[in-house]
């Protein structure tokens, strides 16, 4: 391994920009250093590792929790002097904004390259992605979610690069078919790193994969780190996330419908896009609450929209460690979340202290918890104050540094392989 050394001082003479080979990374004592044919014993050098080149792989940057993690991490690494290449299969409308220093590459085949044969299309995508790795020459490839992880490992096989795969949700939901579960349990053995969100998710994998698994917290946008709002709160109940079956916003709607008459000033706002948005709008109208259950779509202003809310509710069937819940807690909101696999909400919430946990799909229990916090502002306030203490655990510099150190370790591993 070769590193750039800021300086070495010997007998009051300073040597600048020295290259040191085959030493560990840190401020280290060396048994001897040879400069200009002069050997000196017991020298300590301050080693600074050169910036790394990280390639990230994802489907797109449409507004979801994983995509938000990617954007936050890319921003942190870029601001710390590293080169980041983001490879996505697609580029869609309404994506998260990306740091301008990040290079964006679209890996999907063009319409002209598309065949009527699915296998031919797969092989063309495979070779195109492999050509990207060869051309960009990253030190580390970091892929996110499902099939992307499998493709990253397959297309980079035998290339001089370290590969890490990130599983963002419950593994059995992310890898839902028998074939995918077999493939991931086998292929992940050949990854240099596996990033998981909870300890419970380790149990999905064989021992060989568990040994290389690392739990890393989500990088969070710094805009959520500000003093908690202490004024009178808006009469709003908020939820944020992709509007689909797994997020189960219907459970929130049904729970609210049962207490809407008790709290006539309150409205529910569900921020996000998804396949069920139109359906849920129709259902809100059918139960006569279309003016009190609102689905405004996605927004770039979530920090401001939820800041003064009375209550945040997460009703997912499965989650990793949900960014939206973290962000609501950092903002000092009283929160209710389902105690869903693979344990992310339970890792964040101490039930009754900084939030309330609700069993998955138990609408009546959710209704009880909502009634409890909406009718007891003192308890809701106490829970919000405790929730905001999470800012200490998720400080952006602290979390970003954990990811940076992990990726630098993979870079050094890559050098050893060479």
GUVOKOL-273126 format. One record per atom (N, C-alpha, C): x, y, z; residue in one letter. Coordinates in pm, whole numbers, plus 50000, padded with zeros to 5 digits. Atoms other than C-alpha are relative to their C-alpha. Last residue first. Layout:
BEGIN
XYZA;...
// end
This chain:
BEGIN
499164997450116X;495884940049378X;501414994650023X;500335010150102X;493804923249647X;500895001549879X;499375012649962X;495594944049912X;499754989249897X;498564998950028X;494654975549727X;500744987250037X;499825000950143X;491014964849725X;501475000749963X;500165014350030X;491114959150100X;500224997549851X;498725006249963X;492454994350134X;499974985249974X;499004995650098X;489445006949938X;501364993750032X;500195008450118X;487134985950155X;501005003849891X;499525013449966X;488565002750465X;499864990549883X;498544999350008X;488065036550299X;500624986550035X;499655000650143X;484415026850245X;501515001049981X;500315013550049X;483945019250616X;500434998549854X;498995009249947X;485745050850724X;499784985849949X;498724997050066X;483545071850494X;501084990450046X;500065005350137X;480355054950615X;501335002249928X;500075014649989X;481255061150980X;499984993549862X;498645005049973X;482365096650897X;500014984950014X;499254999750125X;478985104150739X;501404994450017X;500485011150082X;477255092951059X;500774999349868X;499715012649933X;479345115751282X;499604988049914X;498555002250010X;479325145451047X;500384986550059X;499545003150136X;475565142651001X;501484997249989X;499294988150048X;474715140351374X;500644997149865X;500014999450147X;472455109851400X;500665012649945X;499595012750061X;473015098951760X;500155000949849X;498645003449956X;472965134051911X;500514987549929X;499054992050076X;469945144251706X;501444996850037X;499375008550099X;468055115251863X;501005007749915X;498675003549949X;467405138652155X;500744990849904X;499004990750054X;464535152351944X;501414997150049X;499685004150137X;462465121452028X;501115008749941X;499095011649995X;462675129252399X;500414995649860X;498724995249943X;461205164052345X;501014988650005X;499294992450102X;458515149852117X;501355005050047X;499485009750096X;457515123652376X;500795007149890X;498895007049935X;457185150452644X;500644989949905X;498864990849991X;455075172152413X;501214993150060X;499474998550135X;452755143352326X;501235009049999X;499265012250031X;452355135752696X;500625000849860X;498825000549912X;451435171852775X;500844987549971X;498924992050060X;449165173952470X;501264999850085X;499104997249888X;447005145552598X;501225007449946X;500794995149886X;443945142052373X;500875003950120X;500754988150040X;445895139552048X;499215006050116X;499104988750018X;448455116252205X;499275012749959X;499244997049879X;446005091152352X;500855012649984X;500904993249906X;443605092552057X;500765004350126X;500244986650053X;446445084151819X;499125008050095X;498784992249980X;447515054952037X;499845014349948X;499844997249856X;443945041552059X;501235008850025X;501024990149965X;443475044651681X;500125004050147X;499514987250052X;446745026351622X;499035011250037X;498944995749909X;445514998651851X;500605013249952X;500624995549876X;442264996551652X;501055004950100X;500564986650015X;444104995351321X;499425005250131X;501004999749893X;446244965351410X;499435014250008X;501375001950050X;447994961251072X;498944999150111X;500274998850144X;451474957951229X;498544996649971X;499855012350079X;451494961551607X;499595002349854X;501295006150026X;451814997751731X;500214987149922X;499975010950097X;454845014051887X;498624993649991X;500875011349969X;454635047852061X;500104989849887X;500935003750105X;457345074452066X;499124988550047X;499764990750112X;460175089352269X;499134996749879X;499024989949958X;459255074552608X;500245010249890X;500534992049891X;456105053352570X;500935011050046X;501464998949996X;457875027152361X;499535007650124X;500205006149868X;461575034252334X;498535002350033X;501014995849903X;461615041151962X;500084991950129X;500014985649979X;464615039851728X;499125004150118X;498654995749968X;465505002851731X;500045014850034X;499745003849861X;461794994351750X;501425003650044X;500694991049907X;461205014151432X;500274996850147X;499494986350002X;463954994651251X;499295009550094X;499704994249870X;462964959651363X;500495014250003X;499075007449917X;463094939151045X;500485007850122X;498705005750034X;460154936751067X;500685008649894X;499945009050116X;457424959951189X;501384994049982X;498855008049955X;456624975751524X;500254989049896X;500235014449987X;454325000651356X;501304993050039X;499535008350111X;455115036851425X;499654985450026X;500545013549983X;453695065251634X;500464992049879X;500075009650110X;455585097951667X;499344987050046X;500515012249939X;455415129851875X;499754990149888X;501425003250005X;457465154151671X;499684988150091X;500654998549870X;460845168051776X;498514997349999X;500774987450000X;462255174551429X;499235002050130X;499024989249992X;464875147351485X;499315013650008X;499504999949863X;461965123851555X;501045011050019X;501074994949914X;460255132851228X;500465000950145X;500144985650024X;463505128751036X;498925006250087X;498844993149943X;464225094651189X;499815015149989X;500185000649855X;460675083151108X;501165007150071X;501074990649965X;460995094950749X;499755000350150X;499534986149995X;464375078350716X;498915009550045X;500634990350090X;462915044350800X;500505014350019X;500084989149904X;465345019450957X;499485012049922X;498665000849943X;464614988650751X;499995009450119X;499104988650016X;460884986450704X;501414995550039X;498595003249980X;458054961450674X;500815012749977X;499995014349969X;454254964350707X;501424995150025X;499455009850094X;454485002250722X;499874985650050X;500865011849992X;452145024150930X;500524988449912X;499445009350098X;454295054551016X;499274986750016X;500405014149993X;452485082851196X;500644992349885X;499505007250117X;453725117951280X;499654985350016X;499765014549992X;451735139351523X;500524994849867X;500285005649867X;451065175651614X;500464985650013X;501105009749991X;452705191051309X;499844994750142X;500944995849895X;454895222151344X;498834990350018X;499324994049885X;457965209451156X;499055003250116X;500265008149881X;456125185750920X;500455006850129X;501385004649995X;455715208750619X;499684992150127X;500894989249959X;458965227850678X;498574994950020X;499594994749868X;461205197050674X;499075010950051X;500445008249887X;459085181650393X;500465005650135X;500024991749880X;459725210150150X;499504992550124X;498604997149965X;460795192249832X;500095007650132X;499624986049982X;457325177249807X;501485001050032X;498684998149943X;455625145049701X;500345014950006X;498905004450086X;451895142249651X;501345002350068X;499514989350088X;449255163749827X;501074995449900X;498805006350056X;447365133749973X;500605009749897X;499444993950120X;444755149150203X;501274992849956X;498905009350032X;442495133050459X;500535004149864X;499205001349878X;440355161050606X;501104989549988X;499474987049963X;438615174850299X;500864999550125X;499094995250104X;438165140350142X;500585013850031X;498914992649936X;436735127450470X;500995005649899X;500394986349967X;433305115450360X;501075008350065X;500334999749857X;434085078350375X;499705014350047X;501085009549970X;433865074849996X;499605000250147X;501264994050041X;435945106249947X;498824991150036X;500254988949907X;438835092350147X;498685006949968X;500515005749876X;438495060149946X;499745010750104X;501395004250022X;438845079049618X;499394994650130X;500794987750014X;441985096949736X;498514996649983X;500234994849865X;443315063349855X;499245013249997X;500945008749928X;442855048049511X;499675005650137X;501334997550057X;444535077349335X;498934991950073X;500434986549964X;447555074849567X;498595003049950X;501304999949933X;447835037149548X;499465013950028X;501045006850077X;450595033849287X;498615000950062X;499995014550005X;452865059249447X;498764994449934X;500625005250122X;453665095149530X;500004984850006X;499325010250078X;454375110349868X;499224996349876X;499134994750104X;453055132150150X;500744988649929X;499145011150041X;450075119450350X;500825004849881X;499264997150124X;448435148550533X;500954988449972X;498905009450030X;445745140650792X;500625004049867X;499955005550134X;443545168750927X;501204990749987X;498805006650053X;442565178651280X;499814995249857X;499094990150056X;440015204451391X;501204993749928X;500504994050125X;437175179451438X;500955010049935X;498974989850021X;439045158051694X;499695007549869X;499484995849870X;436405135151844X;500975011749987X;501034991749935X;434515133251513X;500475005150137X;500114986950066X;437665121651334X;498995009050069X;499904989749896X;438275093551585X;499825014149942X;500695003849877X;437255062751385X;500055010550110X;501454999550022X;438135078651050X;499234996750127X;500464986149983X;441635084751183X;498495001149983X;499884996549858X;442265047651229X;499485014150025X;501065006949927X;440905039850883X;500035003250149X;501294994250038X;443085066050717X;498864993850080X;500094986849938X;446185055050907X;498645006349971X;500155002349857X;445585018650808X;499885013250075X;501435002749978X;445075029450446X;499724997750149X;500634987849952X;448575043950461X;498504998450022X;501295002349934X;449855008250432X;499385012650060X;500084988749907X;453515016450354X;498645000450072X;499135002349885X;453794981550206X;499925011450102X;500565009949906X;450754985349982X;500864998750125X;500175013450056X;451975017249813X;499494990550109X;501405004049976X;452075054949864X;499774986549932X;500605004850125X;455825060949892X;498614994350029X;499485012450057X;456535078950215X;499304996349870X;499164997550117X;455635106950454X;500524986649948X;499305012250038X;452875107350715X;500765003249872X;499265001250125X;451475137650895X;500594986049984X;499385013249983X;448765144751152X;500674996949866X;499725008650115X;447825181551159X;500684987150044X;500895011549981X;446225205151407X;500144990749879X;501105000750095X;449215228551394X;499164987550026X;499865008450118X;451295230951706X;498765000449912X;501235007850015X;451415259651950X;500044992449869X;501264992749997X;455015270451995X;498784990949992X;500574999749865X;458125250952097X;498665007250008X;501054989849995X;459495240051759X;499294999250135X;501375005050006X;462635219251820X;499005011550009X;500745000149872X;465935236051749X;498564995649981X;500264986349959X;467545225651419X;499224999550131X;499344997449873X;468975194251266X;499865014850035X;500865004749891X;466485183851000X;500625002450137X;501094990449978X;468235205550741X;499084995750114X;499774990749887X;471375184250788X;498865009750026X;499804986550048X;469965156950558X;500145009650118X;501224992050001X;470345123250726X;500345014249954X;499664985750005X;472965096350668X;498735008249982X;500324992350120X;471345063450770X;500585014250008X;501204991349992X;473065043251041X;499815007749869X;499654985950012X;475565015550950X;498725008450004X;501174991649979X;475294979251062X;500465014649995X;499764988149918X;478104958950907X;498715007950012X;501074989949997X;477924923850765X;500345011250097X;499524988050068X;481164904750694X;498965011350001X;498674996249951X;480584877250950X;500495012949936X;500134992649873X;476854876150876X;501355005250048X;500394986350033X;477624866250516X;499895008350127X;498924994050078X;479604834850607X;499695014549963X;498954995249912X;477054826850879X;501115007149923X;499145010449943X;474194824150631X;501155006150078X;498845004150078X;471834853650589X;500774988650066X;500415004650132X;468294860850708X;501154993249925X;500465013849988X;469434862951071X;499564994149867X;498885009450013X;471464894150998X;499524985549991X;499855003750141X;468234913950943X;501164990549976X;500935010750036X;467534913051317X;500174995549856X;499435012949959X;470684933051389X;499104988549959X;500355004649865X;469294961951190X;500674986750029X;500554989349917X;470224983550890X;499704995850143X;501375002649956X;472544961350689X;499535011350090X;500524989849909X;475684968650487X;498544996950030X;501465000650002X;477504938850332X;499495009850106X;500724994349888X;481184941950244X;498504998849980X;499004996249901X;483764925150025X;499355006150124X;499894985649979X;481024907249836X;501105002750103X;498894994850080X;481714871249737X;500095015350005X;498755005449946X;479604855550011X;501215006349930X;499504990749899X;476824878949900X;501274994950067X;499154989650058X;476484857549587X;500585009450105X;498785005250060X;475224826449766X;500935011249955X;499255007049894X;472674840550006X;501304994149948X;499404990149912X;471604865549740X;500824993250110X;498944992450067X;471084839249472X;500705009450098X;498855008850021X;469134815049694X;501185008049943X;499455003049868X;466874842949815X;501204990649990X;499244988549953X;466404855649461X;500634997250136X;498764998850078X;465424820949336X;500865011550051X;499095010749959X;462904815249617X;501335001249926X;500205012950067X;461284848749548X;501044989950048X;501305006349972X;460934878549786X;499824986349936X;499705011750084X;464434892649815X;498864990050020X;499184994850110X;463594927549944X;500364988949901X;500894992350087X;460764913450154X;500765005349879X;500945009450060X;462894885650306X;498955007049915X;499445008050110X;465724910550353X;499014990649935X;500005013749950X;463614935450555X;500484990949888X;501245003549932X;464634969050413X;500124986350065X;500624988649935X;467804986950302X;498724996650076X;501395004749990X;470184959150205X;499265010250085X;500784994449889X;473464975550099X;498564995049990X;501435000050031X;476024956949887X;499245004850123X;500855000649881X;479754963849898X;498555000949956X;501444999150020X;482234955849621X;499274999050133X;500735005449885X;485984962449622X;498515002449979X;500814990349926X;487504967549278X;499354993050118X;499214995749883X;490144950349064X;499285011050079X;499414986850022X;487594933248834X;500745004450127X;498615001050046X;487094895648869X;500605013549959X;499205011949964X;483294899048903X;501375000449933X;498664995749958X;482064934848855X;500914988350036X;499354992350107X;478974926048649X;501415004550036X;499765007850122X;477884897948880X;500805007849897X;499035010849974X;478334916249210X;500334992349873X;498704994149967X;476674948349092X;501054989250019X;499364995550124X;473854929248924X;501385005850027X;499605011850076X;473004910549244X;500745004049873X;498895006349931X;473024942449449X;500504987749925X;498794992050023X;470894960549193X;501214993650065X;499325004850119X;468404931849207X;501265008149968X;500515010450087X;467414940449561X;500884995749885X;501325006150016X;468584972949712X;499924989049894X;501124999149907X;471654995449700X;498804992149947X;501315001450063X;475084991449543X;498914999650107X;500985001349893X;478445004449665X;498624999949936X;501374999650052X;481324999049422X;499074997750118X;501075007449932X;484725008049566X;498705001549921X;499355007849893X;488055019349421X;498974990950067X;500184996049861X;486255029949104X;500854991650095X;498935004749912X;487765024348757X;499825004550146X;499924990749887X;485235045648563X;501084996250100X;499674986450043X;485785027948229X;500235009350118X;498654999950058X;485934992348358X;500445014149963X;499025002649893X;482944997448586X;501435000749946X;499964988149914X;480965013448304X;501034998150111X;499164990250069X;481884985048066X;500125012950082X;498615004349981X;480464960548321X;500975009849931X;499624996849863X;477214980048327X;501454996050027X;499904985449990X;476954979147949X;500445004150140X;498734995750059X;477784942047943X;500175015250006X;498885005649924X;474984933148185X;501325005549946X;499914992149878X;472454956248019X;501214995650083X;499544986750039X;473204939947684X;500125009350121X;498565000950029X;472964905347837X;500565013649959X;499275001949874X;469594913647992X;501514999949975X;500004987249928X;468284927647664X;500764999050131X;499074991250070X;469344896047478X;500095013450071X;498665004549965X;467594875047742X;501075008649932X;499664995549865X;464424895547707X;501414995950041X;499585011649922X;464264891047328X;500485004650138X;501235006549957X;462304918647157X;500294987950088X;500455010850087X;465554938247145X;498654994850050X;500985009349944X;466494971747295X;499524990049896X;499305012249959X;469704988347175X;499044989150046X;499365005950117X;467875015046975X;500704986950033X;501025006350086X;465585021747270X;500604993249877X;500834990450072X;468715028047480X;498914992749921X;499784999750144X;470105003147729X;499035009649934X;500965007950078X;469945012048097X;500345000949851X;499495013050044X;473125023348272X;499034992249913X;501195008350016X;472525060648314X;500444986749936X;499985008550118X;475645077948447X;498734991649997X;501185008650016X;475715107248691X;500104992449868X;500185003950139X;479005123248805X;498844990149991X;500185014450019X;478695139349147X;499744997149852X;498685006150018X;480145174749167X;499914984949978X;499544998250137X;476695189549106X;501374993849974X;498844991249997X;475355174949431X;500615000849860X;498725006449976X;472125157249339X;501115010550000X;498864992750059X;468575170149361X;501324993850045X;499264991949905X;466065142849453X;501115007649929X;498955006849924X;464015131149157X;500595009550104X;500244998449857X;460705145049032X;500994991950084X;500434986949953X;461015131848678X;499864999850152X;501434997250007X;462985100548605X;499705014250044X;500114986449949X;466535090248521X;498545004149980X;500894990450064X;466905052848487X;500245014050054X;500555006250120X;469345024548557X;499165010049921X;501395004049983X;471325045948793X;499494994149870X;500525007550114X;475095049148825X;498574996150032X;501295006349972X;476305076149064X;499474993649872X;500695002650125X;480015083949042X;498694992950036X;501175008749996X;481545099649351X;499394999249861X;500704999950128X;485055113949381X;498854990050006X;500015012550076X;486205120649736X;499255001749868X;498915001350095X;487175154549879X;500044987349919X;498795004249931X;485115155750196X;501114996149903X;499524988549923X;482365176150029X;501264996650079X;499494990050092X;482005148149775X;500585012050074X;498725004750053X;481695121750045X;500625010249907X;498995000049894X;478995141150230X;501374996049945X;499704986149966X;476955148849918X;501115000650104X;499204994550111X;477125112949797X;500425014350030X;498665005849992X;475955101050140X;500905005549890X;499324994649882X;472985124850148X;501434995050009X;499714985850025X;471955116349789X;500775006150117X;498974999150105X;472245078849851X;500415014549977X;498735004149941X;470325080650181X;501145001549899X;499594988949915X;467535100250011X;501344996950068X;499464989650089X;467355074049736X;500475012150081X;498685004250046X;466965047250001X;500655010749913X;499024999949893X;464125065750173X;501404996349955X;500215010849905X;462125073749861X;501125000350102X;500004996349859X;461785102249614X;499554988550090X;501364996249965X;462875090449272X;499875000550152X;499994991249883X;466665089449243X;498605005150032X;500214986150040X;466895059549010X;500145008450125X;500954999850110X;467575022049016X;499785013949944X;501385000049955X;470725023749226X;499105000249879X;500975005550096X;474465018349193X;498614999750062X;501235004849937X;477125039049369X;499034995549891X;501115001150094X;480675042749236X;498814994150074X;501095008949963X;483245055349485X;498945000249891X;501004998750106X;486615070149392X;498934989550027X;500465012050069X;488835074549695X;498995003749893X;501455001450015X;490835104349813X;499634987449923X;500514992750115X;494525098449903X;498504997849987X;500365008450114X;495255086550254X;499445008449886X;501294995450050X;497055110750484X;499654991749876X;500395005050132X;499865096150690X;498615005149964X;501434996950008X;501535115150976X;499534996649859X;500464992350115X;504915098751026X;498505002050007X;501454999950009X;506675087451342X;499585008949884X;500594987750052X;510355078251309X;498484998650000X;501054995449909X;512065051751518X;499455013749961X;500875009249928X;515275046851317X;498945007450082X;500244994949865X;516895068851052X;498994990950068X;501005007549926X;518435055050731X;499915005350142X;499764999149856X;520205079650501X;498894992850073X;499035010249957X;520355069750132X;500365000850149X;498704996450057X;518565102050032X;501124991150054X;500124988150084X;515725093550269X;501405003849951X;498824997050078X;515395059150430X;499715011849907X;500344992850121X;512905055150711X;501295003249926X;498974991950064X;513255030350995X;499445006449874X;498725004649947X;511215011751255X;501165007249934X;499355009150093X;508235032851161X;501354996150058X;498555000249988X;505985048251426X;500574989849902X;499345012549962X;502455053551295X;501495001950019X;498744993949962X;499965081751273X;500864988950059X;500184993149872X;497365061051095X;501255008450022X;500514986450006X;497015038950785X;499755005550140X;501424998549970X;499245008350798X;499605014650001X;500204997049859X;502605008050619X;498525001250026X;500115011949915X;503644991850292X;499985003350149X;500625012450047X;504855022650105X;499954989650110X;499645011149912X;505525058450210X;499254987749955X;500825011850022X;505535087049957X;500524988750088X;499275012650006X;506985120050081X;499014988649977X;500545008150110X;505315153050002X;500794987249978X;501404998950038X;507535174250229X;499634990349888X;500145005150136X;510815165850405X;498515000149967X;501315004950040X;511405186950716X;500014996049854X;500164998050144X;514915190650863X;498684993549959X;500424986350030X;515025195651241X;499945003249851X;498914991249958X;516925162851289X;499755014549957X;498835007349951X;514335144051084X;501095010150035X;498944991549946X;510865158151021X;501094991350062X;499205007549902X;508545138850789X;501105009550046X;498594996649975X;505815157450602X;500624990150097X;499884985450000X;502365154850451X;501455004350021X;499674995249866X;502765118050369X;500175015149993X;499364986950003X;501015104050061X;500215004650143X;500724988449949X;500265067150089X;500835012649983X;499204987850016X;501235034949914X;499165011950042X;500844988050000X;500005000050000X;500885012450000X;
// end
